[in-house]
């Protein structure tokens, strides 16, 4: 039994250079020999290279296609009853600021309650209990703020994924290819 590449003479491999009909790769010559540079392999840089994009600032998000640009304001996105564009990229800053303000007001109210109520009921020992309450409330509010931020980032990332998929579909349509994934 012979394998491709055996040149023991048991099969007629003279036409393919002794490799059983297999070429090393699509750029090799028919004889199986490696071609000289520039004769079979694509030249370095022959494939179109993407344009270098500037790096976003550390911690910043790259802009998604069509995200909050071209006159998309908070009010126009909010009252787009035709649902022709995503409102989330335009209103997410407002939603985070509103949530942050609400959490901060709740924290202030709980801190005042935690310091005043136990002190009036238990005196000096109640004040110490109130300080412990302030610590617990602060940790709880920070956790609530982190949860709000993660939830809003999750919503925004879903929108950006959808916008990127739409941009890919649009490019495929412009190139004349049929987009995949559509039923």
C-alpha positions in Angstrom: 0.0 0.0 0.0 1.4 3.4 -0.9 0.6 6.8 0.5 0.7 10.1 -1.2 4.3 11.3 -1.2 5.8 7.8 -1.4 8.1 7.6 -4.4 8.9 3.9 -4.2 8.0 3.5 -7.8 4.9 1.3 -7.2 2.6 3.8 -8.7 2.9 6.2 -11.6 3.8 9.4 -9.8 5.9 10.9 -12.5 3.3 13.4 -13.6 2.8 14.8 -10.2 6.3 14.9 -8.9 6.1 11.7 -6.9 3.4 12.9 -4.4 0.5 10.7 -5.5 -1.5 13.5 -7.2 -1.5 15.8 -4.3 -0.1 19.3 -4.5 1.4 20.9 -1.4 -1.0 23.8 -1.6 -3.0 25.7 -4.2 0.0 27.8 -5.2 2.4 25.0 -5.8 3.3 24.0 -9.3 1.9 20.8 -11.0 5.2 19.1 -10.4 4.9 19.6 -6.6 8.0 21.7 -6.4 7.9 24.9 -4.5 7.7 27.8 -6.9 10.2 30.7 -6.7 9.0 33.8 -4.9 6.6 35.8 -7.0 5.8 32.9 -9.3 3.0 31.1 -7.5 2.5 32.6 -4.1 0.5 35.8 -3.7 2.8 38.7 -3.0 2.9 40.2 0.5 0.1 42.7 0.8 -1.7 41.4 -2.3 -4.9 40.9 -0.3 -6.7 44.2 0.5 -5.7 45.3 3.9 -8.2 47.1 6.2 -7.6 50.7 6.9 -6.1 51.2 10.3 -8.7 52.7 12.7 -7.7 55.0 15.5 -7.8 53.3 18.9 -10.5 54.5 21.2 -9.5 56.1 24.5 -9.0 53.6 27.3 -12.3 52.7 28.8 -14.3 54.2 25.9 -16.5 52.3 23.6 -16.1 52.4 19.9 -19.0 54.0 18.1 -21.4 51.6 16.7 -22.8 52.2 13.2 -25.7 54.6 13.4 -25.5 54.9 17.1 -26.7 58.4 18.2 -25.2 60.1 15.2 -26.7 62.2 12.3 -29.1 64.3 14.4 -30.4 61.5 16.6 -31.3 63.5 19.7 -32.9 62.2 22.9 -36.3 63.7 22.1 -36.4 62.7 18.5 -35.4 59.1 19.3 -37.9 59.0 22.2 -40.8 60.1 20.0 -39.9 58.0 16.9 -43.2 56.1 16.7 -42.2 54.5 13.4 -39.3 52.6 15.2 -37.0 53.4 12.3 -33.9 53.7 14.6 -32.8 52.4 18.0 -33.5 54.9 20.8 -31.3 53.1 23.4 -28.0 54.7 22.3 -29.5 58.1 22.5 -31.3 57.8 25.8 -29.0 55.5 27.8 -27.0 58.4 29.3 -30.2 60.1 30.5 -31.4 56.8 31.9 -28.1 56.3 33.8 -28.1 59.9 35.1 -31.7 59.5 36.3 -31.0 56.1 37.9 -27.9 57.5 39.6 -29.8 60.5 41.0 -32.6 58.2 42.2 -30.1 55.9 44.0 -28.3 58.9 45.5 -31.6 60.4 46.8 -32.5 57.0 48.3 -29.1 56.8 49.9 -29.4 60.2 51.5 -32.9 59.3 52.8 -31.8 56.0 54.2 -28.7 57.5 55.8 -30.7 60.2 57.6 -33.2 57.6 58.8 -30.4 55.2 59.9 -28.7 58.0 61.9 -31.8 59.7 63.4 -34.2 56.8 64.2 -31.9 54.6 66.3 -30.3 57.6 68.1 -33.7 58.8 69.2 -34.8 55.4 70.3 -31.6 54.0 71.9 -29.5 57.0 72.6 -25.7 56.7 72.2 -25.8 53.0 71.4 -28.3 53.7 68.7 -25.9 56.1 67.0 -23.3 53.3 66.8 -26.1 51.1 65.4 -26.9 53.9 62.9 -23.3 54.1 61.7 -23.3 50.4 61.0 -26.6 50.9 59.1 -25.0 53.6 57.0 -22.2 51.2 56.1 -24.6 48.5 55.1 -26.8 51.0 53.1 -23.7 52.4 51.3 -22.6 48.9 50.2 -26.2 48.1 49.1 -26.6 51.3 47.1 -23.2 50.8 45.4 -24.3 47.3 44.5 -27.6 48.7 43.1 -25.6 51.3 41.1 -23.3 48.6 39.7 -26.4 46.5 38.8 -28.0 49.5 37.0 -24.8 50.1 35.1 -24.4 46.4 34.0 -28.0 46.3 32.9 -27.7 49.4 30.8 -24.5 48.2 29.2 -26.1 44.8 28.5 -29.0 46.6 26.7 -26.5 48.9 24.8 -24.3 45.9 23.7 -27.4 44.1 22.4 -28.3 47.1 20.3 -24.7 47.5 19.0 -24.6 43.8 18.0 -27.9 44.3 16.1 -26.5 47.4 14.4 -23.3 45.6 13.5 -25.3 42.7 12.0 -27.3 45.2 10.0 -24.2 46.9 8.7 -22.8 43.5 7.6 -26.0 42.7 5.8 -26.0 46.1 4.1 -22.4 45.6 2.9 -23.3 42.2 1.6 -26.2 43.6 -0.3 -24.1 46.4 -1.7 -21.5 43.8 -2.9 -24.3 41.8 -4.6 -24.1 38.8 -2.2 -27.1 37.4 -0.5 -26.9 37.9 3.3 -27.0 34.7 5.3 -29.2 34.1 8.3 -32.4 35.4 6.8 -35.4 33.1 6.4 
